[in-house]
Amino acid sequence: MKRRCLSAILALSALLELAFPASAGLSWCKTDPIVTISGTAVQILVSLPQEYTQYVDGAIKVNLTTTKGVDRRVIITDSGYNGNGETVNWSEDNSLSNFFGALPVGITVRIPMDQSEVNRAKVPMMVEVIPENGPQVVFVGTAEKATTLVHIVGQ
């Protein structure tokens, strides 16, 4: 079942890439850890304009915050930009509130970059959160930090 869900998510991702290959004239490069939250597979696509990927000098840092006791796992990470990989860290915050039964998940993404070459506070980053059983959420920030709160329906 999980393998089918992950296959469906990857197929959806490929379809979205064909449908929306660029935004505002930029060519975006994507990397994507996949996690499960309360049994629901969630793909997190992290995108940078292609011209900035050469300056990435460390692992993409994805921090996911849930309430205590939520089952959460990293399913897969990829090589990230320039082979630096991705790290997924979990934290807990019991002040987060469920929304009509959906689990709150805080997402913060950071991309380390060579500061002598580029100011990462000015490099745009787009993050797409694609749960297997709910709507896609897209948020933007900079390579320095992009953050949002989403609600995931558990299995």
Secondary structure, DSSP 8 states (H G I E B T S, - for coil): -HHHHHHHHHHHHHHHHHH--EETTEEEEEE--EEEETTEEEEEEEEEEGGGGGGB-S-EEEEEEE-TT--EEEEE----GGG--EEEEEEE-TT---BTTBEEEEEEEE--B-TTT--GGGSEEEEEEEETTS--EEEEEETTBEEEEEEE---
